[in-house]
Amino acid sequence: MEFILFLIIGGIIGWLAGLILGKDIPGGIIGNIIAGIIGAWIGGALLGDWGPSIGGMAIIPALIGAVILVALVSFILKKMRHA
């Protein structure tokens, strides 16, 4: 059950990161989940595990990491389209 909660929280984090930046994440729901999980890893590596935690994910660092990831992916995709 914890794994399902982890996926749901990852999807919500990825979706929120896309909303904050005003960018769509490629891959829809799966892309949101992946962005949220990788964002949680990035945020945890950069900022540690502080703040509220749900489903094994520290929410604030995960959201910051997901925003960084979405910004980076959208920048790379934009550059690839112009090349």
C-alpha positions in Angstrom: 0.0 0.0 0.0 2.9 2.4 0.7 4.2 1.9 -2.9 0.8 3.0 -4.3 0.8 6.1 -2.0 4.4 6.8 -3.1 3.3 6.8 -6.8 0.2 8.9 -6.1 2.3 11.5 -4.2 4.9 11.4 -6.9 2.2 12.1 -9.5 0.8 15.0 -7.5 4.3 16.5 -7.0 5.1 16.3 -10.7 1.7 17.8 -11.6 2.3 20.7 -9.1 5.8 21.3 -10.6 4.3 21.6 -14.0 1.6 24.0 -12.8 4.2 26.2 -11.0 6.3 26.5 -14.1 3.3 26.6 -16.5 4.9 23.8 -18.5 3.4 20.5 -19.6 5.3 17.4 -18.7 5.7 14.9 -21.6 4.1 11.6 -20.9 0.9 12.7 -19.1 0.2 10.9 -15.8 3.2 8.6 -16.2 5.5 11.7 -16.9 4.1 13.4 -13.8 4.8 10.3 -11.6 8.3 10.0 -13.0 9.0 13.8 -12.6 7.7 13.6 -9.0 9.8 10.6 -8.1 13.0 11.9 -9.7 12.3 15.3 -8.3 12.0 13.8 -4.8 15.4 12.2 -5.3 17.0 15.4 -6.6 15.4 17.5 -3.8 16.5 15.0 -1.2 20.0 15.0 -2.5 20.2 18.8 -2.6 18.2 19.7 0.4 17.9 16.6 2.6 14.7 15.3 4.2 13.1 18.2 6.0 9.5 19.3 6.2 6.4 17.2 6.1 6.7 13.7 4.8 3.9 11.7 3.1 4.4 8.2 1.6 8.1 8.3 2.3 8.6 11.6 0.4 9.6 14.8 2.0 7.1 17.1 0.3 9.0 20.5 0.1 12.3 19.1 -1.1 10.5 16.9 -3.6 8.5 19.8 -5.0 11.6 21.9 -5.3 13.5 19.0 -7.0 10.6 18.4 -9.4 10.5 22.1 -10.3 14.2 21.9 -11.1 13.7 18.8 -13.2 10.7 20.1 -15.1 12.6 23.4 -15.9 15.6 21.4 -17.1 13.6 19.0 -19.2 11.6 21.9 -20.8 14.8 23.8 -21.5 16.4 20.8 -23.2 13.3 20.0 -25.2 13.0 23.6 -26.3 16.7 23.6 -27.5 16.2 20.3 -29.3 13.2 21.7 -31.2 15.2 24.7 -32.4 18.2 22.7 -33.4 
